[in-house]
């Protein structure tokens, strides 16, 4: 089941991002803003996934660029503040 596989991968990603914040001693703002990428993963990628529609799959795959940008900005904020 692709949704279960994605959920497992996303849980691992979330654990890694939280661990990164703890290891790098980021402030609470990093952890609060981490809600945005997590919401993107769950609300946009998991909920909208239709494995039978190639256009939807492509749109979700391309949204990984936005996810990467959100995580990058979150890490910058965590490091600067």
N, CA and C of each residue as an Amber inpcrd file, in Angstrom:
protein
   243
   0.8450000  -1.1800000   0.0000000   0.0000000   0.0000000   0.0000000
   0.8900000   1.2430000   0.0000000   0.8120000   2.0800000  -1.0230000
   1.6990000   3.2450000  -1.1100000   1.4750000   4.2740000   0.0010000
   0.2640000   4.4050000   0.4740000  -0.0010000   5.3870000   1.5350000
   0.6970000   4.9720000   2.8250000   0.6510000   3.6930000   3.1560000
   1.3440000   3.2170000   4.3590000   2.8490000   3.4090000   4.2300000
   3.3870000   3.1300000   3.0480000   4.8140000   3.3250000   2.8210000
   5.2000000   4.7950000   2.9890000   4.4040000   5.6890000   2.4080000
   4.6870000   7.1250000   2.5470000   4.5740000   7.5830000   3.9940000
   3.6010000   7.0760000   4.7100000   3.4550000   7.4380000   6.1230000
   4.6880000   7.0270000   6.9160000   5.2020000   5.8360000   6.6650000
   6.4060000   5.3830000   7.3640000   7.5920000   6.2800000   7.0250000
   7.7490000   6.6010000   5.7420000   8.8530000   7.4810000   5.3220000
   8.7110000   8.8720000   5.9380000   7.4980000   9.4000000   5.9800000
   7.2800000  10.7310000   6.5380000   7.4940000  10.7470000   8.0470000
   7.1310000   9.6740000   8.7220000   7.3860000   9.5930000  10.1620000
   8.8850000   9.5910000  10.4340000   9.6360000   8.8590000   9.6130000
  11.0980000   8.8560000   9.7540000  11.6510000  10.2530000   9.5060000
  11.1400000  10.9410000   8.4780000  11.5800000  12.3070000   8.1970000
  11.2940000  13.2380000   9.3670000  10.1230000  13.1330000   9.9540000
   9.7510000  13.9850000  11.0800000  10.6580000  13.7100000  12.2770000
  10.9420000  12.4340000  12.5340000  11.8400000  12.0860000  13.6400000
  13.2350000  12.6560000  13.3940000  13.7070000  12.5890000  12.1570000
  15.0290000  13.1330000  11.8270000  15.0460000  14.6510000  12.0080000
  13.9870000  15.3310000  11.5770000  13.9420000  16.7940000  11.7250000
  13.8840000  17.2040000  13.1950000  13.1440000  16.4740000  14.0020000
  13.0900000  16.7840000  15.4320000  14.4440000  16.5020000  16.0740000
  15.0720000  15.3890000  15.7010000  16.4030000  15.0630000  16.2300000
  17.4240000  16.1130000  15.8390000  17.3420000  16.5920000  14.6020000
  18.2360000  17.6530000  14.1390000  18.0940000  18.8910000  15.0080000
  16.8490000  19.2650000  15.2900000  16.6110000  20.4330000  16.1260000
  17.1610000  20.2640000  17.5310000  17.0520000  19.0750000  18.0680000
  17.5720000  18.8240000  19.4140000  19.0980000  18.8040000  19.4270000
  19.6980000  18.1560000  18.4380000  21.1590000  18.0710000  18.3810000
  21.7840000  19.4450000  18.1430000  21.1550000  20.2500000  17.2940000
  21.6960000  21.5700000  16.9600000  21.2740000  22.6480000  17.9700000
  20.5250000  22.2760000  18.9930000  20.0630000  23.2050000  20.0330000
  19.2740000  24.3810000  19.4650000  18.3550000  24.0590000  18.5440000
  17.5030000  25.1040000  17.9850000  16.5110000  25.5720000  19.0390000
  16.0550000  26.7980000  18.8800000  15.0770000  27.3710000  19.8000000
  13.6920000  26.7710000  19.5480000  12.7520000  27.1070000  20.4150000
  11.3990000  26.5810000  20.3180000  10.7080000  26.9950000  19.0260000
  11.1220000  28.1080000  18.4480000  10.5140000  28.5760000  17.2010000
  10.6780000  27.5480000  16.0860000  11.8250000  26.8730000  16.0450000
  12.0470000  25.8230000  15.0370000  10.9990000  24.7310000  15.1730000
  10.7640000  24.2890000  16.3900000   9.8320000  23.1900000  16.6090000
   8.3920000  23.6250000  16.3550000   8.0800000  24.8640000  16.6600000
   6.7360000  25.3740000  16.3850000   6.5120000  25.4750000  14.8760000
   7.5070000  26.0150000  14.1630000   7.3790000  26.1670000  12.7190000
   7.4920000  24.8440000  11.9720000   7.9380000  23.8150000  12.6470000
   8.0040000  22.4870000  12.0350000   6.6060000  21.9520000  11.7200000
   5.6080000  22.5680000  12.3120000   4.2190000  22.1810000  12.0440000
   3.8700000  22.4360000  10.5750000   4.4540000  23.4580000   9.9720000
   4.1260000  23.7970000   8.5860000   4.5540000  22.6970000   7.6110000
   5.8200000  22.2360000   7.6390000   6.1590000  21.1290000   6.7360000
   5.3910000  19.8380000   7.0410000   5.1360000  19.5870000   8.3090000
   4.3800000  18.3850000   8.6670000   2.9590000  18.4800000   8.1180000
   2.3540000  19.6520000   8.2150000   1.0140000  19.8410000   7.6610000
   1.0320000  19.6770000   6.1450000   2.0790000  20.1550000   5.4990000
   2.2050000  19.9890000   4.0530000   2.2610000  18.5070000   3.6940000
   3.0230000  17.7440000   4.4520000   3.1420000  16.3120000   4.1810000
   1.8020000  15.6080000   4.3280000   1.1240000  15.9070000   5.4020000
  -0.1150000  15.1810000   5.7000000  -1.2840000  15.6890000   4.8590000
  -1.4950000  16.9950000   4.8660000  -2.6790000  17.5400000   4.2140000
  -2.5670000  17.5720000   2.6940000  -1.3980000  17.9090000   2.1800000
  -1.2880000  18.0440000   0.7340000  -0.8580000  16.7520000   0.0620000
   0.0880000  16.0450000   0.6570000   0.6190000  14.8860000  -0.0420000
  -0.1490000  13.5970000   0.2650000  -0.4240000  13.3250000   1.5130000
  -1.1020000  12.0720000   1.8570000  -2.5920000  12.1230000   1.5180000
  -3.2600000  13.1900000   1.9160000  -4.7080000  13.2600000   1.7100000
  -5.0860000  13.3430000   0.2410000  -4.2550000  13.9860000  -0.5790000
  -4.5920000  14.1640000  -1.9890000  -4.0510000  13.0590000  -2.8850000
  -3.3560000  12.0950000  -2.3050000  -2.7560000  11.0380000  -3.1120000
  -3.8190000  10.1320000  -3.7110000  -3.8130000  10.0510000  -5.0250000
  -4.6530000   9.1170000  -5.7620000  -3.7160000   8.3750000  -6.7050000
  -3.3730000   7.1690000  -6.3570000  -2.3660000   6.4170000  -7.0830000
  -2.8020000   6.1100000  -8.5180000  -4.0810000   6.1840000  -8.7980000
  -4.5950000   5.8900000 -10.1380000  -4.6150000   7.0970000 -11.0560000
  -4.2960000   8.2740000 -10.5450000  -4.3030000   9.4940000 -11.3490000
  -2.8750000  10.0130000 -11.5070000  -2.2830000   9.8370000 -12.6850000
  -0.8850000  10.2500000 -12.8720000  -0.6620000  11.7530000 -12.6930000
  -1.6330000  12.5630000 -13.0580000  -1.4800000  14.0180000 -12.9180000
  -1.3970000  14.4230000 -11.4530000  -2.2130000  13.8120000 -10.6400000
  -2.1760000  14.1020000  -9.2060000  -0.8530000  13.6500000  -8.6000000
  -0.3890000  12.4790000  -9.0080000   0.8920000  11.9790000  -8.4970000
   2.0290000  12.9070000  -8.8950000   2.0120000  13.4080000 -10.1320000
   3.0490000  14.3280000 -10.5910000   2.9920000  15.6400000  -9.8160000
   1.7960000  16.1480000  -9.5790000   1.6260000  17.3910000  -8.8210000
   2.1610000  17.2350000  -7.3960000   1.8690000  16.1080000  -6.7840000
   2.3440000  15.8470000  -5.4240000   3.8520000  15.6810000  -5.4160000
   4.4000000  14.9970000  -6.4320000   5.8470000  14.8210000  -6.5240000
   6.5470000  16.1700000  -6.6800000   5.9880000  17.0440000  -7.5040000
   6.5870000  18.3700000  -7.7000000   6.4790000  19.2400000  -6.4480000
   5.5220000  18.9370000  -5.5910000   5.3830000  19.7240000  -4.3650000
   6.5140000  19.4390000  -3.3800000   7.3410000  18.4270000  -3.6480000
   8.4970000  18.1640000  -2.8020000   9.4960000  19.3190000  -2.8560000
   9.4980000  20.0870000  -3.9520000  10.3370000  21.2930000  -4.0150000
   9.8970000  22.2960000  -2.9610000   8.6040000  22.4700000  -2.8340000
   8.0650000  23.3870000  -1.8230000   8.3810000  22.8630000  -0.4240000
   8.2570000  21.5580000  -0.2470000   8.5670000  20.9560000   1.0500000
  10.0310000  21.2000000   1.4160000  10.9270000  21.0050000   0.4660000
  12.3470000  21.2570000   0.7140000  12.6110000  22.7000000   1.0860000
  11.9300000  23.6250000   0.4060000  12.0750000  25.0430000   0.7220000
  11.5630000  25.3450000   2.1220000  10.4330000  24.7570000   2.4910000
   9.8870000  24.9680000   3.8420000  10.8520000  24.4620000   4.9090000
  11.4300000  23.2970000   4.6740000  12.3730000  22.7380000   5.6480000
  13.6340000  23.5880000   5.7140000  14.1200000  24.0490000   4.5600000
  15.3170000  24.8950000   4.5230000  15.0970000  26.1980000   5.2900000
  13.9740000  26.8510000   5.0350000  13.6620000  28.1000000   5.7410000
  13.5180000  27.8440000   7.2400000  12.9120000  26.7310000   7.5890000
  12.7450000  26.3860000   8.9990000  14.1020000  26.1790000   9.6730000
  15.0310000  25.5120000   8.9870000  16.3670000  25.3110000   9.5560000
  17.0970000  26.6420000   9.6870000  16.9620000  27.5170000   8.6890000
  17.5910000  28.8390000   8.7930000  17.0510000  29.6220000   9.9740000
  15.7470000  29.5920000  10.1390000  15.1330000  30.3050000  11.2650000
  15.6030000  29.7000000  12.5930000  15.6630000  28.3700000  12.6270000
  16.1200000  27.7080000  13.8470000  17.5640000  28.0460000  14.1730000
  18.3810000  28.2440000  13.1550000  19.7920000  28.5460000  13.3740000
  20.0020000  30.0300000  13.7170000  19.2290000  30.9070000  13.1060000
  19.4450000  32.3370000  13.3020000  18.7920000  32.8730000  14.5670000
  17.6890000  32.2910000  14.9860000  16.9740000  32.8360000  16.1480000
  17.0770000  31.9390000  17.3350000
